[in-house]
Amino acid sequence: MLVEQIYDNLRNEGIVKNKEHFSEMYLECDKNTYYYLTHKKRDMSLGNMLKAYKNISLVRPQLTVSKRKKIDESLKLIQQKVNTSYNIKLQVSL
């Protein structure tokens, strides 16, 4: 699931502390949202994907070059999912 891939990328780079932090700061939802989505085997809604995309993009300039590459992977995953599922093209200059 996309939510797990993005969380793992951010967690491995030390950007998020835990799943609650990810849910609140990047998905802008309740702290248990990550647990709910994975328990129900559901992926993020379009709104959650766009919020995560926005929040990851805001953090990106503050990171080192090596961390940016991993973060860029998360942004590209979101772009692909939004494009294939909703036919919306997100553009960002990375």
C-alpha positions as CSV (number, residue, x, y, z in Angstrom):
1,M,0.0,0.0,0.0
2,L,1.1,3.5,-0.8
3,V,0.7,4.8,2.8
4,E,3.1,2.1,4.0
5,Q,5.7,2.8,1.3
6,I,5.7,6.6,2.0
7,Y,5.9,6.1,5.8
8,D,8.8,3.6,5.4
9,N,10.7,6.1,3.2
10,L,10.2,8.9,5.7
11,R,10.9,6.8,8.7
12,N,14.1,5.3,7.2
13,E,15.4,8.8,6.5
14,G,14.6,10.0,10.1
15,I,12.0,12.5,9.0
16,V,9.1,11.1,10.9
17,K,9.4,9.8,14.5
18,N,6.6,7.3,14.4
19,K,3.2,6.4,12.8
20,E,1.3,8.9,14.9
21,H,3.6,11.8,13.9
22,F,3.2,10.8,10.2
23,S,-0.6,10.7,10.5
24,E,-0.8,14.1,12.2
25,M,1.9,16.1,10.4
26,Y,1.9,14.6,6.9
27,L,-1.6,13.3,6.4
28,E,-3.1,16.1,8.6
29,C,-5.4,13.5,10.3
30,D,-6.0,11.9,13.6
31,K,-2.9,10.2,15.1
32,N,-4.5,6.8,14.5
33,T,-5.2,7.2,10.8
34,Y,-2.1,5.2,9.7
35,Y,-3.2,2.3,12.0
36,Y,-6.8,2.5,10.7
37,L,-5.8,2.5,7.0
38,T,-3.4,-0.5,7.4
39,H,-5.8,-2.5,9.6
40,K,-8.6,-2.1,7.1
41,K,-6.2,-2.6,4.2
42,R,-7.2,0.7,2.7
43,D,-5.0,3.2,1.0
44,M,-5.0,6.9,1.3
45,S,-7.8,9.0,-0.2
46,L,-7.1,11.6,-2.8
47,G,-7.3,14.3,-0.1
48,N,-4.7,12.4,2.1
49,M,-2.4,11.9,-0.9
50,L,-2.5,15.6,-1.8
51,K,-1.9,16.6,1.8
52,A,1.0,14.3,2.1
53,Y,2.4,15.5,-1.2
54,K,2.2,19.1,0.0
55,N,3.7,18.5,3.4
56,I,6.6,16.4,2.0
57,S,7.3,19.1,-0.6
58,L,7.5,21.7,2.2
59,V,10.0,19.7,4.2
60,R,12.1,18.7,1.2
61,P,14.2,22.0,0.9
62,Q,15.4,21.6,4.5
63,L,16.9,18.2,3.9
64,T,20.4,17.1,2.7
65,V,20.8,16.1,-0.9
66,S,21.0,12.4,0.0
67,K,17.7,12.5,1.9
68,R,16.0,14.4,-0.9
69,K,16.6,11.5,-3.3
70,K,14.6,9.2,-1.0
71,I,11.9,11.8,-0.5
72,D,11.7,12.3,-4.3
73,E,10.8,8.6,-4.6
74,S,7.9,9.2,-2.2
75,L,6.7,12.2,-4.2
76,K,6.9,10.3,-7.5
77,L,4.9,7.4,-6.0
78,I,2.2,9.9,-5.0
79,Q,2.3,11.5,-8.5
80,Q,1.9,8.1,-10.2
81,K,-0.9,7.0,-8.0
82,V,-2.8,10.3,-8.4
83,N,-2.2,10.2,-12.2
84,T,-3.3,6.6,-12.7
85,S,-6.3,6.6,-10.3
86,Y,-7.7,10.1,-10.8
87,N,-6.1,11.3,-14.1
88,I,-4.6,14.3,-12.3
89,K,-1.1,15.3,-13.2
90,L,0.9,16.8,-10.3
91,Q,3.9,18.8,-11.4
92,V,6.8,19.9,-9.3
93,S,10.3,20.9,-10.1
94,L,12.5,18.6,-8.2
